């Protein structure tokens, strides 16, 4: 909040009564409010922009020569999850800030499902040290699917209402359609409490169209980041929902949706960019929100519109355009300088008036502080995990049986629900490596009941071995995929030994593993170290036959009971659209 003193000081500085902290001279200002680009100087005092008038002549303590570069507002990620990067908020700074992102709207539902409100507070302890802004989309789904999964914590309507009062809280986090279409009172109360505070409700409308989408939107849902094709995007815009165009590691939607925007000449004022879930190495190599902007321009979108999508549109949506999203007087001075506004590669990144990154590097390391010890011991196996834990009994003794199979769609988190004929030997359903049908399991990791849900999946292409990960949306039990039960058990036990993490096993040996002790989701180590280790794990998965770009990201989404068509939790196979558990074997 701006105080009387701050406002008065900004006014007096503009009148020449005080010296500015910084003058950025000789830039081409990309004004996302007026839609113009023009040469000027930018004056900054006490974190805020004082003037962008080309004729202004104010004194400043420091002068930064822009060398004729374009000055853009700091970029905004409209929806993301820190936990998916495997990095702490501090470590992530070295990856995203040099790419020009100065604001991230984070739904901390992953740590909330593990550790509740205290887990959220532990995450927020880093905020004052960060060279970027963290805004909170308060988790609405803790748990995501009550009765269909086991989680570590619960956030009820009262807890959510309290967290919504936090200064950093800007919206109610993504709410899936089942909570509205099945008229769940607790979630409707969360929506009502949020709207009463004049804050937003984020959506998660995957797979919904027609009257279902109309009913969903009528509840007050503001946006959706789950569009995978142009028709879904247009339908959401028709019912008054904003669309977050996502480009993550396993959810690649920019090309499809931007092509649709151009082909149908859609108004871009209700579009924003987000990453949702993107691994750190891909951010470092490919880019963050700057990738979305540059790629949209490559596809033919007007540069001004692409930059507006990444800046002022999000600021307006979250009702923060008076603070961020533009380089205009009174706003916080989040500014990036680029040589070419068609290819967003920042040479300088300024956050709240301070230069924080230059030429792809942070100027000052953002050190990872110590997280609470209790938060690093959240993986507890109630029962021993052995190869027998993953046996899948059949109604038949031998022969074949039909099962409900999770059939993955490349580069997306959605999947197809198909029926598949499987072999049965000695009363147990077998994997079929030749047809790429592997065993998938979710192991309860909070020490509550020892559940193990087992199913089958197609799409990983493993020829041998197993992969395991303690991040499985949104309950974050241990998820494992493999060609044989022995390697699957070894992989799960290694993840448990690490108090959370990833593992690759083959032939009864642990090939590699990486610990993620913060809630079993994030590392305490610097970004480069985590990225290097993940590169090794991905290479190990590839050596076992996996052809996926981001196998562990794909693995983490399979169990999600809110993304069609099927999900797998520790309780078993979930029909997502019907929001119910179904038997693995199909009825004859």
C-alpha positions in Angstrom: 0.0 0.0 0.0 1.3 3.5 -0.8 1.5 5.8 2.1 0.9 9.5 2.3 4.6 10.1 2.7 5.5 8.0 -0.4 2.9 9.7 -2.6 4.0 13.2 -1.5 7.7 12.3 -2.0 6.9 11.1 -5.6 5.1 14.3 -6.4 7.8 16.5 -4.9 10.5 14.6 -6.8 8.6 15.1 -10.1 8.6 18.8 -9.3 12.3 18.8 -8.8 12.3 19.2 -5.0 14.2 15.9 -4.5 16.9 14.1 -6.4 15.8 10.9 -8.3 17.5 7.6 -7.4 17.9 6.5 -11.0 17.6 7.9 -14.5 17.5 5.5 -17.4 18.3 7.6 -20.4 18.2 7.0 -24.1 15.6 4.2 -24.3 12.7 3.4 -26.6 9.8 3.1 -24.2 7.2 0.4 -25.0 4.1 2.0 -23.5 1.6 -0.8 -23.1 -1.1 1.6 -22.1 -1.1 3.8 -25.1 0.3 1.1 -27.5 3.2 3.4 -28.6 6.9 3.1 -28.8 8.9 6.3 -28.5 12.3 7.6 -27.3 12.5 9.1 -23.8 14.1 8.9 -20.3 12.7 7.2 -17.2 13.1 8.7 -13.8 12.8 6.5 -10.6 12.5 7.4 -6.9 11.9 5.1 -3.9 11.1 2.1 -6.1 8.6 4.0 -8.2 8.5 5.7 -11.6 8.4 9.5 -11.3 8.3 10.5 -15.0 8.5 9.2 -18.5 8.1 12.6 -20.2 10.8 13.1 -22.9 11.0 16.8 -22.0 11.6 16.2 -18.3 15.0 17.2 -16.9 15.4 15.9 -13.4 18.5 15.3 -11.4 19.4 11.7 -10.4 22.0 10.1 -8.2 22.7 7.4 -10.8 22.3 7.4 -14.6 22.0 4.2 -16.7 22.5 4.6 -20.4 19.9 2.5 -22.3 22.0 2.7 -25.5 18.8 3.0 -27.5 17.4 -0.3 -26.3 13.7 -0.9 -25.8 12.4 -0.5 -22.3 9.6 -3.0 -21.5 7.6 -3.6 -18.2 8.8 -6.5 -16.1 7.0 -9.7 -17.3 4.3 -11.4 -15.2 3.7 -15.1 -14.9 -0.1 -15.3 -14.3 -0.1 -18.8 -12.8 2.7 -21.1 -11.7 3.8 -23.6 -9.0 7.3 -23.2 -7.5 7.2 -26.8 -6.5 7.2 -28.1 -10.1 10.6 -26.4 -10.7 12.1 -28.5 -7.9 13.7 -25.2 -6.7 13.1 -23.1 -3.6 11.8 -19.5 -4.3 15.3 -18.2 -3.6 17.1 -20.6 -6.0 14.5 -20.1 -8.7 15.5 -16.4 -8.8 18.7 -17.1 -10.7 16.7 -18.8 -13.4 13.7 -16.6 -14.0 14.8 -13.1 -13.2 17.5 -12.8 -15.8 14.7 -13.8 -18.3 12.8 -10.7 -17.4 10.1 -12.1 -15.1 9.6 -9.7 -12.1 6.2 -11.0 -10.9 5.0 -14.5 -10.3 1.5 -15.4 -9.3 2.0 -18.6 -7.4 -0.5 -21.2 -6.4 1.3 -23.0 -3.5 -1.2 -25.9 -3.5 1.6 -28.5 -3.7 3.2 -27.5 -0.4 -0.2 -26.8 1.1 -1.4 -30.4 0.3 1.7 -31.7 2.0 2.0 -29.4 5.0 -1.1 -27.1 5.2 -1.0 -23.4 6.4 2.3 -23.8 8.2 3.9 -25.0 5.0 2.6 -21.9 3.2 4.1 -19.7 5.9 7.4 -21.5 5.6 7.5 -20.7 1.9 6.6 -17.1 2.4 9.6 -16.6 4.7 11.7 -16.0 1.6 9.7 -13.2 0.2 11.7 -10.2 1.5 14.9 -11.6 0.0 13.6 -12.2 -3.5 14.6 -10.0 -6.5 11.1 -10.5 -7.8 7.5 -10.3 -6.6 5.6 -13.3 -5.3 1.8 -13.0 -5.3 -0.3 -15.8 -3.8 -3.2 -17.6 -5.5 -4.6 -19.1 -2.3 -5.0 -22.8 -2.7 -8.6 -23.8 -3.1 -8.1 -27.6 -3.3 -6.5 -29.0 -0.3 -7.3 -31.8 -0.8 -8.1 -31.7 -4.5 -10.4 -34.7 -4.5 -11.7 -35.5 -1.0 -12.5 -39.2 -0.7 -10.4 -40.1 -3.8 -6.9 -39.5 -2.4 -4.9 -39.2 0.8 -3.1 -35.9 1.5 -0.9 -34.6 4.2 -3.2 -31.6 5.2 -6.5 -30.0 4.7 -7.4 -26.3 4.2 -11.1 -25.7 4.9 -13.2 -22.7 4.0 -12.2 -20.9 7.3 -8.5 -21.5 6.8 -8.7 -20.3 3.1 -10.6 -17.2 4.2 -7.9 -16.3 6.8 -5.1 -16.8 4.2 -7.0 -14.6 1.7 -6.5 -11.7 4.2 -2.7 -12.0 3.8 -1.3 -8.9 1.9 0.3 -11.2 -0.8 -3.0 -13.0 -1.6 -4.6 -11.9 -4.8 -7.0 -14.7 -5.7 -8.5 -18.1 -4.9 -6.3 -20.7 -6.6 -7.4 -22.9 -9.5 -10.7 -24.6 -8.8 -11.7 -27.6 -10.9 -15.2 -28.0 -12.3 -16.2 -30.9 -10.1 -16.4 -28.6 -7.1 -19.0 -26.5 -8.9 -20.9 -28.9 -11.1 -21.4 -31.3 -8.2 -22.5 -28.3 -6.0 -19.9 -28.8 -3.2 -21.0 -26.3 -0.5 -17.5 -26.0 1.0 -16.0 -24.8 -2.2 -18.8 -22.5 -3.1 -18.3 -20.9 0.3 -14.6 -20.4 -0.6 -15.7 -18.7 -3.9 -18.3 -16.5 -2.1 -15.8 -15.4 0.6 -13.3 -14.5 -2.1 -15.7 -12.6 -4.3 -16.9 -10.7 -1.2 -13.3 -9.4 -0.7 -13.4 -8.3 -4.4 -10.7 -10.8 -5.3 -10.6 -13.3 -8.2 -11.2 -17.0 -8.5 -8.9 -18.8 -10.8 -10.2 -21.6 -12.9 -9.2 -25.1 -14.1 -11.9 -25.8 -16.6 -10.1 -28.6 -18.5 -12.4 -30.6 -20.8 -15.6 -28.6 -20.1 -17.7 -27.0 -22.8 -21.3 -26.0 -23.5 -23.7 -25.8 -20.6 -21.2 -27.3 -18.1 -18.9 -24.4 -19.0 -21.7 -21.9 -18.6 -22.6 -23.2 -15.2 -18.9 -23.2 -14.1 -18.4 -19.6 -15.3 -21.7 -18.5 -13.6 -20.2 -19.3 -10.2 -17.7 -16.5 -10.5 -14.7 -18.2 -12.0 -12.5 -15.6 -13.7 -10.0 -17.5 -15.9 -8.7 -20.8 -17.2 -5.1 -21.9 -17.9 -6.1 -25.4 -19.3 -7.0 -24.6 -22.9 -5.3 -26.9 -25.3 -7.0 -25.9 -28.5 -8.5 -22.8 -30.2 -12.1 -23.9 -29.7 -11.7 -24.2 -25.9 -10.1 -20.8 -25.8 -12.9 -19.2 -27.8 -15.6 -20.9 -25.7 -14.1 -19.5 -22.5 -13.8 -16.0 -23.9 -17.5 -16.2 -24.9 -18.6 -16.9 -21.3 -16.5 -14.0 -20.0 -13.5 -16.0 -18.7 -9.9 -14.8 -19.3 -7.5 -17.2 -20.8 -4.0 -17.9 -19.6 -1.9 -19.2 -22.5 0.4 -21.8 -21.0 3.8 -23.1 -22.0 5.2 -25.5 -19.5 7.4 -28.6 -19.7 4.7 -31.1 -20.5 1.9 -28.7 -21.4 2.8 -26.9 -24.7 -0.1 -24.6 -25.7 1.4 -21.4 -27.1 1.7 -22.5 -30.7 -1.8 -23.8 -31.0 -3.5 -21.0 -29.2 -1.6 -18.1 -30.7 -2.2 -19.5 -34.2 -5.9 -19.5 -33.2 -5.7 -15.9 -32.0 -4.2 -14.8 -35.3 -6.5 -16.9 -37.5 -9.7 -15.7 -35.8 -8.4 -12.2 -35.2 -9.3 -12.4 -31.5 -9.1 -9.5 -29.2 -6.0 -10.1 -27.0 -7.0 -7.9 -24.1 -8.4 -10.9 -22.2 -5.3 -13.1 -22.7 -2.3 -13.6 -20.4 0.7 -15.9 -20.4 1.7 -18.4 -17.8 4.1 -21.4 -17.3 2.1 -23.4 -14.8 4.7 -26.2 -14.5 8.1 -25.8 -16.1 11.4 -27.3 -15.1 14.3 -25.0 -14.3 16.6 -26.2 -17.1 14.0 -25.6 -19.7 13.5 -22.1 -18.4 17.2 -21.5 -18.4 17.7 -22.8 -22.0 14.4 -21.9 -23.6 13.1 -19.0 -21.6 10.3 -18.2 -19.2 7.5 -15.7 -20.0 9.9 -14.1 -22.5 9.8 -17.3 -24.5 6.0 -17.1 -24.7 6.3 -13.5 -26.0 9.0 -14.1 -28.5 7.3 -17.3 -29.8 4.0 -15.5 -30.2 5.7 -12.8 -32.2 7.5 -15.4 -34.3 4.1 -16.9 -35.1 2.9 -13.5 -36.4 1.3 -11.8 -33.4 1.9 -8.0 -33.2 4.8 -7.3 -30.8 2.9 -4.8 -28.8 0.0 -7.2 -28.3 2.4 -10.0 -27.3 4.1 -7.7 -24.7 0.7 -6.5 -23.4 -0.4 -10.1 -22.9 2.7 -10.6 -20.7 2.4 -7.4 -18.7 -0.5 -5.1 -18.4 -3.2 -7.7 -19.1 -2.2 -9.7 -16.1 -1.9 -6.6 -13.9 -5.4 -5.5 -14.9 -6.8 -9.0 -14.4 -5.4 -9.2 -10.8 -6.5 -5.6 -10.2 -2.9 -4.4 -9.7 -2.5 -2.2 -12.7 -2.0 0.7 -10.4 1.2 -1.0 -9.1 2.7 -3.2 -11.9 2.4 -4.1 -15.5 3.5 -0.9 -17.2 6.2 1.8 -17.2 4.1 4.7 -16.2 4.2 7.3 -13.4 3.5 6.0 -9.9 4.0 2.4 -10.8 6.7 0.2 -9.2 9.8 0.4 -11.4 9.9 -3.1 -12.9 11.7 -2.6 -16.2 13.7 -4.8 -18.7 15.9 -3.5 -21.4 16.2 -5.5 -24.7 18.0 -4.9 -28.0 15.1 -6.2 -30.1 11.5 -6.1 -28.9 10.7 -9.0 -31.2 13.1 -11.3 -29.3 12.9 -10.7 -25.6 16.4 -11.3 -24.3 17.0 -8.9 -21.5 20.4 -7.2 -21.1 19.2 -5.5 -17.9 16.5 -6.4 -15.4 15.3 -3.8 -12.9 13.1 -4.7 -10.0 11.5 -2.0 -7.9 14.1 0.5 -9.1 17.2 -1.7 -8.5 19.2 -3.4 -11.2 19.1 -7.1 -10.3 20.3 -8.9 -13.4 22.5 -8.1 -16.4 23.3 -10.2 -19.5 21.6 -13.3 -18.2 23.0 -13.3 -14.7 21.8 -12.2 -11.3 24.0 -9.5 -9.9 23.7 -10.8 -6.4 23.0 -14.4 -5.4 19.7 -15.0 -3.6 20.8 -17.5 -1.0 18.5 -20.3 0.1 17.8 -20.0 3.8 17.3 -22.9 6.2 13.7 -24.3 6.1 12.1 -25.8 9.2 13.4 -29.2 10.0 9.9 -30.7 10.3 9.2 -29.7 6.7 12.0 -31.9 5.6 10.6 -35.1 7.1 7.2 -35.5 5.4 7.8 -38.9 3.7 6.7 -41.7 5.9 5.9 -45.2 4.6 3.4 -46.9 6.9 4.1 -50.4 5.5 7.2 -51.9 3.9 7.2 -51.6 0.1 8.2 -54.8 -1.8 7.7 -56.1 -5.3 4.5 -57.7 -4.1 3.1 -54.3 -3.2 2.5 -53.8 -7.0 0.9 -57.1 -7.9 -2.4 -56.6 -9.7 -4.8 -59.5 -9.1 -7.4 -60.4 -11.8 -10.7 -62.1 -11.6 -9.2 -64.7 -13.9 -6.4 -67.2 -13.2 -5.0 -67.2 -16.7 -5.8 -65.9 -20.2 -6.7 -62.3 -20.8 -8.8 -59.5 -19.4 -9.8 -56.0 -20.3 -8.6 -53.1 -18.3 -9.1 -49.3 -18.2 -5.8 -47.9 -19.5 -4.3 -44.4 -19.1 -3.2 -43.5 -22.6 -1.0 -40.4 -22.5 -1.2 -37.6 -25.1 2.3 -36.3 -26.1 3.2 -32.8 -24.7 0.0 -32.5 -22.8 -1.2 -33.5 -19.3 -4.6 -34.8 -20.5 -4.9 -38.4 -21.4 -7.3 -40.8 -23.1 -9.3 -43.4 -21.4 -9.1 -46.6 -23.4 -9.9 -50.3 -22.9 -7.1 -52.7 -23.5 -6.7 -56.5 -23.6 -4.1 -57.7 -21.1 -2.5 -61.0 -20.3 -3.2 -62.7 -17.0 -0.8 -65.2 -15.5 -1.3 -67.0 -12.2 -4.1 -64.7 -11.3 -2.1 -61.5 -11.9 -2.3 -58.9 -14.8 1.0 -58.6 -16.6 2.7 -55.6 -18.2 3.2 -55.5 -22.0 6.5 -53.8 -22.8 6.2 -54.4 -26.5 2.9 -52.5 -26.6 4.3 -49.9 -24.2 1.8 -50.7 -21.5 3.6 -50.4 -18.2 2.6 -50.6 -14.6 1.9 -47.4 -12.7 1.5 -47.0 -8.9 0.9 -44.4 -6.3 2.2 -45.1 -2.8 0.7 -43.2 0.2 3.6 -41.3 1.8 2.2 -39.6 4.9 2.2 -42.7 7.1 -1.6 -42.6 7.4 -2.9 -45.8 5.8 -0.2 -47.4 3.6 -2.4 -47.4 0.5 -0.9 -48.4 -2.8 -3.0 -47.7 -6.0 -1.9 -49.6 -9.1 -2.9 -49.2 -12.7 -1.4 -49.2 -16.2 -0.2 -46.5 -18.5 0.9 -46.2 -22.1 3.3 -43.5 -23.3 6.5 -43.7 -21.3 8.2 -46.2 -23.7 10.5 -47.7 -21.0 12.1 -51.0 -22.1 13.5 -51.7 -18.6 13.7 -50.3 -15.2 11.5 -47.8 -13.3 11.1 -44.1 -12.4 9.8 -42.7 -9.1 9.0 -39.2 -7.9 7.5 -37.8 -4.6 5.6 -35.1 -6.4 2.3 -36.4 -7.8 -0.4 -33.8 -8.3 -2.1 -32.8 -6.2 -1.8 -35.1 -3.2 2.0 -35.7 -3.7 2.2 -39.3 -2.7 5.0 -41.2 -4.4 4.3 -42.1 -8.0 6.2 -44.8 -9.9 6.2 -46.3 -13.4 8.1 -49.4 -14.4 8.6 -52.5 -16.4 8.8 -54.8 -13.4 7.8 -54.8 -9.7 11.2 -55.3 -8.3 12.7 -52.1 -9.8 9.5 -50.2 -8.9 9.9 -51.2 -5.2 13.5 -50.2 -5.2 12.7 -46.8 -6.8 10.0 -46.0 -4.2 12.2 -47.0 -1.3 15.0 -44.8 -2.5 12.6 -41.8 -2.7 11.5 -42.5 0.8 15.1 -42.8 2.1 15.8 -39.4 0.7 12.8 -37.9 2.4 11.4 -37.1 -1.0 12.9 -36.8 -4.5 13.4 -38.7 -7.7 15.0 -42.0 -8.6 15.8 -44.2 -11.6 16.4 -47.9 -11.1 17.2 -50.8 -13.4 18.1 -54.5 -12.8 17.9 -54.2 -9.1 20.2 -51.2 -8.9 19.7 -47.5 -8.2 21.1 -45.8 -11.3 20.7 -42.2 -9.9 18.5 -40.3 -7.5 18.1 -36.7 -6.2 16.8 -35.5 -2.9 14.0 -32.9 -2.6 13.6 -32.5 1.1 11.5 -29.4 1.3 8.1 -31.0 1.6 9.4 -33.8 -0.6 9.0 -31.3 -3.4 11.9 -28.9 -3.6 15.6 -28.9 -3.2 17.7 -26.7 -0.8 20.5 -26.6 -3.3 21.3 -23.9 -5.9 19.6 -24.0 -9.2 22.6 -25.0 -11.3 23.3 -28.0 -9.1 19.6 -29.2 -9.2 19.4 -28.7 -13.0 22.6 -30.7 -13.6 21.3 -33.6 -11.5 18.0 -33.5 -13.3 19.8 -33.6 -16.6 21.5 -36.8 -15.5 18.2 -38.4 -14.3 16.5 -37.5 -17.6 19.5 -39.0 -19.5 19.1 -42.2 -17.4 15.4 -42.4 -18.3 16.2 -42.0 -21.9 18.8 -44.8 -21.7 16.0 -47.0 -20.4 14.0 -46.2 -23.6 11.9 -43.2 -22.4 11.4 -40.8 -25.3 9.7 -38.0 -23.3 11.2 -34.5 -23.1 10.3 -34.2 -19.4 9.5 -37.7 -18.1 9.4 -36.7 -14.4 7.0 -33.8 -15.1 4.8 -36.2 -17.1 5.0 -38.7 -14.2 3.9 -36.1 -11.7 0.7 -35.4 -13.6 -0.6 -38.9 -14.2 -2.1 -39.2 -10.8 -4.0 -36.0 -10.9 -7.7 -36.8 -10.3 -9.0 -33.5 -11.9 -7.4 -33.8 -15.4 -9.4 -36.0 -17.9 -9.8 -38.7 -18.7 -8.3 -40.9 -15.9 -6.2 -40.3 -12.8 -4.5 -42.7 -10.4 -4.3 -42.0 -6.7 -3.3 -44.2 -3.7 -7.0 -45.2 -3.5 -7.1 -46.4 -7.1 -8.2 -45.5 -10.6 -10.3 -42.3 -10.9 -12.8 -41.4 -13.7 -12.1 -37.7 -13.7 -15.3 -36.5 -15.5 -17.5 -38.6 -13.2 -15.3 -37.8 -10.2 -15.4 -41.4 -8.9 -13.2 -44.4 -8.3 -13.6 -47.2 -10.9 -12.2 -50.8 -10.9 -9.1 -51.4 -13.0 -10.7 -54.4 -14.7 -13.5 -53.6 -17.1 -16.9 -55.3 -16.8 -17.2 -58.2 -19.2 
